[in-house]
Amino acid sequence: MLPLGTDRPTARPTLVTYILIVVNCAALFAQELALISERDNGEPSGGYLMRVFDAMVLTPADGFHWWQLFTYQFLHAGWGHLLGNAVFLFVFGPSVEDRFRRLPFLAFYLAGGAAAGALQLLFDPARVVGASGSIAAVGGAFLVLFPLTHVRVLFFIGVIGVYAMPAWWFIGFAIAKDMFFHGFAGPNGVAHVAHLGGYGFGAAVPLLLLWAKLIPREPFDLFSIGRQAHRRRQFRELTSRSGTPWRGELSGRERVVRKADQPGKKAALSPEAEAALARRRSIITRLASENRLDEAGEHYLKLLDEHHDEVMGRATQLAIANHLAAVGRHQAACVAYDLFLQKFPRDAELPQVKLLLALIHARYLNDPVRAKSLLAELENTRLDEQARTLAETLRNELG
């Protein structure tokens, strides 16, 4: 399987990822030139350069120097080795760089490679080259930040073609493959421990940053998904204990006084918190009215992270949801559309919103059950010609 791209758009131009690819290519090109010079011409410069490159290789025992944890990441065993790493970095690097920002992403990339290399030396004291550990760290971060994003993958074994699959499938398969080869296969010249160390480091860092709110959360990153699953589990446990999800109906010592714990009711906010919420809503409304929908969307998603059922005014909510869908942020768009449906159940735009939701769930989020449910709700609804055609097309696609 070869990844070709993702459906995750970036908010700013990619720079560091492309620079890293160019630097890796330049380093291997310099290695090749030095080797040719030494072999064919016998020039002293070739021998000197090869000694420099040799000192950059991650070497165990007496040959180890701390800087090798970073320099080895830019050396490769050949163009095939480099090409595989460059493709993975090209596909997954831009989105992670976009969330981390440029300089923090560079620091994360180098630290991930260093951690992966150190772990490899602990388990297998052999010389190591390559950016695989660094790129595995990028893959681990992508898995945490964008687990439901779809990856376009070229299959060339068995069935040949390009298919889309969720990122957690693709990266999870890569992790499982490294675990299998490390545990059951013999030595094959591949630093599987470095890969696994990179994935572990790459997943741990964004989880910590999301927990500390040092990078913005999104409704469908792994941290938020975990929190939502925890809430659902608590809700089910409460229901199974009492026969009702409403804590206000519990009796005796199980009764919980806090009204904020009752589903369907918002937590009571202090006057200061109410004022702060009003200011944030005002900012979002102003940005949307000025057609600065990128900024409005980001502010709204941050607001949802703290107030999970907050809905803007009708026009603002719809504009933000439409924009998120248009720029390919499909999971976030679904959250905004669903909240619109809950807040405005009799709105004239309801059929169009349900049709858009069905489209997103069918073609982008791989959720045919929800898509079919939405289309079923539209069966007796009057739609214009274009909407009817789209609904019929989706029904045929879903089978």
GUMARSE-779928 format. One record per atom (N, C-alpha, C): residue in one letter; x, y, z. Coordinates in steps of 0.2 Angstrom, whole numbers, plus 5000, padded with zeros to 4 digits. Example, Ala and Ser with C-alpha at 12.3 -4.5 7.8 and 13.67 -1.06 7.14 Angstrom:
// GUMARSE-779928
A506649725039
A506249785039
A506649845039
S506449895035
S506849955036
S506450005039
***
This chain:
// GUMARSE-779928
M500449945000
M500050005000
M500450065000
L500350114996
L500650174995
L500250234996
P500350275002
P499850335003
P500050384997
L499450414995
L499550474990
L499350534992
G498950544998
G498650605000
G498150595005
T497850655008
T497350645013
T496750695011
D496250695014
D495650745013
D495650795018
R496250805021
R496350855026
R496650925023
P496250975023
P496551035020
P496951075025
T497451115023
T497851145028
T497651225028
A497751255034
A497551325034
A498151375032
R498751345032
R499251395030
R499751355025
P500151385021
P500651355017
P501151305021
T501251245018
T501751205020
T502451225019
L502851225023
L503551245022
L504051195025
V504051185031
V504551145035
V504551075032
T503951045031
T503950975028
T504350975021
Y504251025017
Y504551015010
Y505351035011
I505551075016
I506251085017
I506551025019
L506250985024
L506550925026
L506650875021
I506150875016
I506250825011
I506850845006
V506850905005
V507450935001
V508050925004
V508150935011
V508750925014
V508950855014
N508450805015
N508650735015
N508850715008
C508550745003
C508750724996
C509450754995
A509650814997
A510250844996
A510850804999
A510650785006
A511150745009
A511350675006
L510850645003
L510950575000
L511350594993
F511150644990
F511550664984
F512250674985
A512350714991
A513050724993
A513450664995
Q513050614998
Q513350554999
Q513550514993
E513150514988
E513250484982
E513850514978
L513950584978
L514450614975
L515150594979
A515150594985
A515750584989
A515950514988
L515450464987
L515650394986
L515950384979
I515650424974
I515950414967
I516650444967
S516750504970
S517350534970
S517850494973
E517750464979
E518250414982
E518350354978
R517850324975
R517950264971
R518250274964
D518050324961
D518250334954
D518850374953
N518950434957
N519450474955
N519950474961
G519850444966
G520350444972
G520450514975
E520050564974
E520150624977
E520150624984
P520550664988
P520550664995
P519950694998
S519550734994
S518950764997
S518450714998
G518450664993
G517950614994
G518050575000
G518650555002
G518850525008
G518650565014
Y518750625014
Y518550665019
Y517850675020
L517450685015
L516750685015
L516450625018
M516650565016
M516450505018
M516550495025
R517150515028
R517250515035
R516750555039
V516550615036
V516050655039
V515450625040
F515150595034
F514550555034
F514550495039
D515150465039
D515150405043
D515150425051
A515350485052
A515350515059
A514550535061
M514150545056
M513450565057
M513050505058
V513250445056
V512850385057
V512750365065
L512150345067
L512050335074
L512350265075
T512850275080
T513350215081
T513250195088
P513250135090
P513250105097
P513950115100
A513850095107
A514450085111
A514950145110
D515650135109
D516150185109
D516150235104
G515750215098
G515750265093
G515150315093
F514750305099
F514150355100
F514350425102
H514050475098
H514050545100
H513350565100
W513250615105
W512550635106
W512250665099
W512650695095
W512350735090
W512150685084
Q512350615085
Q512150565080
Q511450555080
L511150565086
L510350555087
L509950605082
F510350655080
F509950705075
F510250695068
T510950685068
T511150685061
T511050625057
Y510950565060
Y510750505057
Y510050505053
Q509650555055
Q508950565052
Q509050585045
F509550615043
F509650645037
F510050605032
L510250545034
L510650495030
L510250435028
H510350415022
H509950355020
H510350305016
A510050245016
A510450185013
A510450185005
G510050225003
G509950224995
G509350264993
W509250274987
W508650314985
W507950284986
G507950214986
G507350174987
G507150194995
H507650184999
H507550205006
H507250275007
L507550315004
L507350395004
L506650405001
L506550374996
L505850384992
L505350364997
G505350305000
G504850285004
G504750335010
N505250355013
N505150405019
N504850465016
A505150495010
A504950555008
A504150555006
V503950505003
V503150495002
V502750505008
F502950465013
F502550465019
F502550535022
L503150565022
L503250635025
L502850685021
F502850675014
F502450725010
F501750715011
V501450655013
V500750645014
V500550665021
F500850645026
F500650665033
F500950725036
G501550745034
G501850805037
G501450865036
P501150885031
P500850955030
P500350965036
S499950915037
S499350925042
S499650935049
V500150895050
V500450895057
V500750965058
E501150985053
E501451045053
E500951105054
D500351095051
D499851145051
D499651155058
R499551095062
R499251105069
R499751125074
F500451105073
F500951115077
F501251185076
R501151215070
R501551275068
R502251255066
R502651295062
R503251275059
R503851255063
L504051305068
L504551285072
L504451235077
P503851235080
P503751175085
P503751115081
F503451115075
F503451045071
F504151025070
L504651065068
L505351055067
L505651025073
A505551055079
A505751025085
A505450955086
F504850945085
F504450885086
F504750835082
Y504850845075
Y505150805071
Y505850775073
L506250825075
L506950805077
L506950765083
A506550785088
A506550755094
A506250685094
G505750675089
G505450605088
G505950565085
G506350585080
G506950545077
G507450525083
A507550575087
A508050565092
A507850505097
A507150515099
A506950465104
A506850395100
A506650395094
A506650325090
A507350295090
G507850335088
G508550315088
G508850285094
A508650325099
A508950305106
A508550235108
L507950225107
L507650165108
L507850105104
Q508050115098
Q508350065093
Q509050045096
L509450085098
L510050075101
L510050025107
L509450045111
L509350005117
L509249925116
F508849915111
F508649845109
F509049815104
D509349855099
D509749825094
D510349865093
P510949855096
P511549895095
P511849885089
A511549915084
A511849915077
A511849985074
R512250005069
R512250065066
R511550085063
V511350145063
V510650165061
V510750225056
V510350225051
V510250285047
V509550285044
G509350345043
G508650355040
G508150395044
A507650425041
A507150465044
A506550425046
S506550365046
S505950325047
S505750335054
G506150345059
G505950355066
G505550425066
S505850475063
S505550545063
S504850535060
I504850505054
I504250505050
I503750465054
A503950405057
A503450375061
A503150415067
A503550465070
A503350505075
A502750555072
V502850575065
V502350615062
V501750575061
G501850505059
G501250465058
G500850455065
G501250445070
G500850445077
G500550505079
A500750565077
A500450625078
A499850635074
F499850615068
F499350615063
F498750575066
L498950515068
L498450465071
L498050495077
V498350535081
V498050565087
V497650625084
L497950665080
L497550725078
L497050725073
F497150675068
F496650665063
F496450595062
P496250555067
P496150485066
P495550465061
L495050505060
L494550495055
L494650525048
T495150565047
T495350585041
T495450525036
H495250535030
H495350485025
H496050495021
V496350435020
V496950435016
V496850395010
R497050435004
R497050394998
R497650354997
V497450284996
V498050234996
V498050204989
L498650194986
L498650154980
L498850084982
F498350034980
F498449964981
F498749934975
F499349894975
F499649864970
F499749794971
I499449764976
I499549694977
I498749664977
G498649614973
G497949594972
G497549634968
V497149684971
V496749724968
V497149794967
I497249814961
I497649874959
I497149934958
G497249984962
G496850044961
G496950094967
V496650154967
V496650204972
V496050194977
Y496150194983
Y495550184988
Y495650234994
A495150254997
A495150295003
A495050255009
M495350265014
M495250225020
M495450275026
P495150265032
P495250315038
P495950305040
A496250365042
A496950365044
A497150315049
W496650305054
W496850255059
W496850185057
W496550165051
W496650105048
W497350095045
F497550145041
F498150145038
F498750145042
I498750195047
I499350195052
I499350135057
G498750115059
G498650065063
G498949995060
F498849985053
F499149935050
F499849935050
A500149995049
A500850005049
A501149985055
I500850005061
I501049995067
I501049915069
A500549885067
A500449815068
A500949775064
K501149805058
K501649765054
K502349775057
D502449825060
D503149835063
D503149795069
M502649785073
M502549745079
M502649675077
F502349655072
F502449585069
F503149565067
F503449605063
F504149595061
F504649595067
H504549645071
H504949645077
H504849585081
G504249555082
G504149505087
G504249435084
F504149425077
F504149355074
F504649345069
A504849405065
A505249395060
A506049405062
G506449375058
G507149375060
G507449445057
P508049455058
P508349525056
P508349535049
N508049595047
N507949605040
N508249675038
G508649705042
G508949765041
G508549825042
V507949815044
V507449875045
V507349885053
A507449945055
A507449965062
A506749975064
H506349915065
H505649915068
H505549945074
V506049935079
V506049965086
V506050035085
A506450065081
A506450135080
A505750165077
H505450125072
H504750145070
H504250145076
L504250095080
L503750085085
L503950145090
G504550155092
G504750215096
G504450275094
G504550285087
G504350345084
G503550355084
Y503250305083
Y502450305084
Y502250325091
G502550285096
G502450305103
G502550375105
F503150395103
F503350465104
F502850515101
G502750505094
G502250545090
G501550545093
A501350495096
A500650495099
A500650525105
A501150515109
A501150545116
A501150615116
V501550645112
V501650725112
V501050755111
P500650745105
P500050785104
P499550765109
L499450705112
L499050695117
L499150735123
L499750745125
L499950785131
L499850865129
L499950885123
L499850955121
L499050965121
L498650915119
L497950925119
L497650935126
W497950885130
W497750885137
W497850955140
A498450985139
A498651045142
A498351105138
K498051095132
K497751145128
K498251195125
L498851165124
L499351205121
L499351205113
I498951155110
I498751165103
I497951155103
P497651185099
P496851185099
P496551115098
R496051105102
R495751035101
R495251045095
E495050985092
E494550985087
E494050925089
P493450935087
P492950885089
P493150805088
F493550795083
F493650725081
F494450715081
D494850745086
D495450715087
D495350665092
L495950625093
L495850565098
L495650585105
F495950635107
F495850665114
F495150675115
S494850715110
S494050735111
S493650675110
I493850625105
I493450565105
I493450525111
G494050525114
G494050485121
G493650515126
R493650585126
R493250615131
R492550605130
Q492350605124
Q491650595122
Q491450525124
A491850475123
A491750405124
A491650395132
H492050435136
H492050425143
H491350455145
R491150515142
R490450535144
R489850485143
R489950455137
R489450415135
R489450355140
R490050325142
R490050275146
R489750285153
Q489850355155
Q489550375162
Q488850375161
F488550395155
F487850405154
F487550335154
R487850285151
R487550215151
R487550185158
E488150195162
E488150175168
E487650195173
L487550265172
L486950295176
L486350265174
T486150255168
T485550225166
T485450155168
S485950115168
S485950045170
S485850045177
R486050085181
R486050085189
R485350105191
S485050155187
S484450185190
S483850175185
G483950155179
G483350145175
G483250215171
T483550265173
T483450325170
T484050365169
P484150405164
P484750445163
P484750505167
W484150525170
W484150595173
W484250585180
R484850615182
R485050615189
R484550645194
G484150695191
G483650725196
G483150675198
E483050615195
E482550565197
E482850515202
L483550515203
L483850475208
L483550485215
S483550435219
S483350445226
S483850435231
G483750455237
G484250445242
G484850475241
R485450435243
R486050455243
R486350465236
E486050435231
E486250435224
E486050505221
R485550545224
R485350605221
R485950655220
V486050685215
V486550735214
V486250795213
V486450845217
V486050915217
V486250955211
R486850945208
R487050995203
R486650985197
K486351035195
K485851035189
K486351025183
A486951045183
A487351045177
A487450975175
D487350925180
D487550855178
D486950825174
Q486350855174
Q485850825170
Q485850835163
P485850785159
P485850785152
P485350835149
G485450865144
G484950915141
G484850975144
K485250985150
K485251055153
K485951085153
K486051145152
K486651175152
K486851195159
A487551195160
A487751205167
A487651285168
A487451295174
A487351365176
A488051405176
L488051455173
L488751495172
L488651555177
S489251575180
S489351635184
S489251695179
P489051755182
P488951815178
P489551825174
E490151815176
E490751825173
E490851785167
A490651715168
A490751665163
A490251685157
E489651705159
E489051725154
E489351775150
A489651825153
A489851885149
A490451865144
A490851825147
A491451795142
A491151755136
L490651715138
L490351675132
L489951725127
A489651775130
A489351825125
A489851865121
R490351875124
R490951915120
R491151865114
R491251805116
R491551755111
R491051745105
R490351735107
R489851735102
R489851795098
S489951855101
S489951915097
S490451915092
I491051895094
I491651895090
I491551845084
I491251785085
I491151735080
I490551765075
T490051795077
T489551825073
T489851885069
R490251925072
R490551975068
R491051955062
L491451905064
L491851875059
L491451845053
A490951805055
A490551775050
A490151835045
S489951885048
S489651935045
S490151975040
E490751975042
E491252005038
E491551955033
N491251895032
N491451845028
N492151815029
R492351825035
R493051795038
R492851725041
L492651685036
L492351615039
L492951575041
D493551575039
D494051535042
D494151545049
E494251615051
E494251635058
E493651615062
A493051635059
A492451615062
A492451545064
G492651495059
G492551425061
G493051405066
E493651435066
E494151415071
E493951435078
H493651495079
H493351525085
H492851475087
Y492351455083
Y491751415085
Y491951345087
L492451315084
L492751255086
L493051255093
K493351305094
K493651315101
K493151325106
L492651365104
L492051375109
L491751305110
L491651265105
L491351195106
L491751155111
D492351165111
D492751125115
D492651135122
E492351195124
E492151205131
E491451205132
H491051225127
H490351225128
H490051185122
H489951115123
H489851065118
H489251075114
D488751105117
D488151115113
D487951185111
E488451225111
E488351295109
E488151305102
V487651335101
V487451355094
V487351425093
M487651445087
M487651515085
M486951535082
G486851595081
G486251615077
G486151575071
R485551575068
R485351535062
R485851545057
A485951605054
A486351625048
A487051615050
T487251625056
T488051615057
T488151545058
Q487751505061
Q487851435062
Q487851395055
L487451415050
L487351385044
L487951405040
A488151465040
A488751495036
A489351455038
I489451445045
I490051415047
I490051345045
A489551305046
A489451235044
A489551225036
N489251275032
N489451265025
N490151275023
H490451325027
H491151335025
H491651275027
L491451255033
L491851195035
L491851135030
A491251125028
A491151075023
A491451095016
A491451155014
A491751175008
A492551165008
V492851175014
V493551175014
V493751105016
G493351055017
G493550985018
G493550965025
R493351005030
R493350985037
R492750955038
H492650895036
H491950855036
H491750845043
Q492150815047
Q491950795054
Q491650855057
A492050915057
A491850975060
A491151005057
A491150995051
A490551025048
A489950985050
C489950915051
C489450875053
C489250895060
V489650915065
V489550935071
V489150995071
A489351045067
A488951105066
A488251095063
Y488251055058
Y487551045055
Y487151005060
D487350955064
D486950925068
D486650975074
L487051015076
L486851065081
L486351115078
F486451125072
F485951165068
F485251135068
L485251065066
L484651025066
L484251025073
Q484651025078
Q484451015085
Q484051085087
K484451145085
K484251205088
K483651235083
F483651215077
F483151245072
F482751185069
P482351145072
P482051085069
P481551105064
R481251165064
R480751185059
R481051235054
D481651235053
D481951285048
D481851265041
A481751315037
A481551305030
A482151265026
E482751275029
E483351245026
E483451175028
L483051145032
L483151085035
L483251025030
P482851025025
P483050965020
P483650975017
Q483951035015
Q484551045012
Q485151025017
V485051045023
V485551025028
V485550945029
K485050915029
K485050845030
K485350805024
L485250835018
L485450805012
L486250815012
L486450875014
L487250885014
L487550835019
L487150835025
L487450785030
L487450715027
A486950695023
A486950625020
A487550615015
L487650675012
L488250675007
L488850665010
I488950695016
I489650695019
I489750625022
H489250605026
H489250535029
H489350485024
A489050485018
A489150435013
A489750435009
R490050495008
R490650495003
R491250515007
Y491250545013
Y491850565016
Y491950525023
L491450515027
L491550485033
L491450415034
N491250385028
N491150305028
N490650285033
D490050325033
D489550305038
D488850295034
P488850235031
P488250235027
P487550225031
V487650205037
V487050195041
V486750265043
R487150315045
R486850375046
R486650415039
A486950405034
A486750425028
A486150405025
K486050335026
K485350305024
K484750335029
S484950345035
S484450365040
S484250435038
L484650475036
L484550545034
L484150545027
L484350505023
L483950505016
L483250475017
A483150435022
A482550405023
A482050465026
E482350505030
E481950565033
E481750605027
L482050605022
L481950655016
L481450625011
E481250565012
E480850525007
E480250565005
N479850585010
N479250625009
N479250695009
T479850725008
T480050795008
T480050825001
R479750885000
R479750914994
R480450944993
L480850914988
L481450944986
L481450964979
D481951014977
D481951034970
D482250984966
E482350994960
E482550944955
E483250924956
Q483750974958
Q484450954959
Q484450914965
A484150934971
A484150904977
A483850834976
R483350824972
R483050754971
R483550714968
T483850734963
T484350694959
T484950674963
L485150724967
L485750704972
L485550654977
A484950664980
A484750614985
A484650544981
E484350534975
E484350474972
E485050444970
T485450484968
T486150464967
T486450434973
L486350464979
L486650444985
L486350374987
R485650364986
R485350304988
R485650244983
N485750264977
N486050214972
N486750194975
E487150244977
E487750224979
E487850184985
L487350194990
L487350164996
L487050094995
G486650084990
G486350014989
G485750004993
***
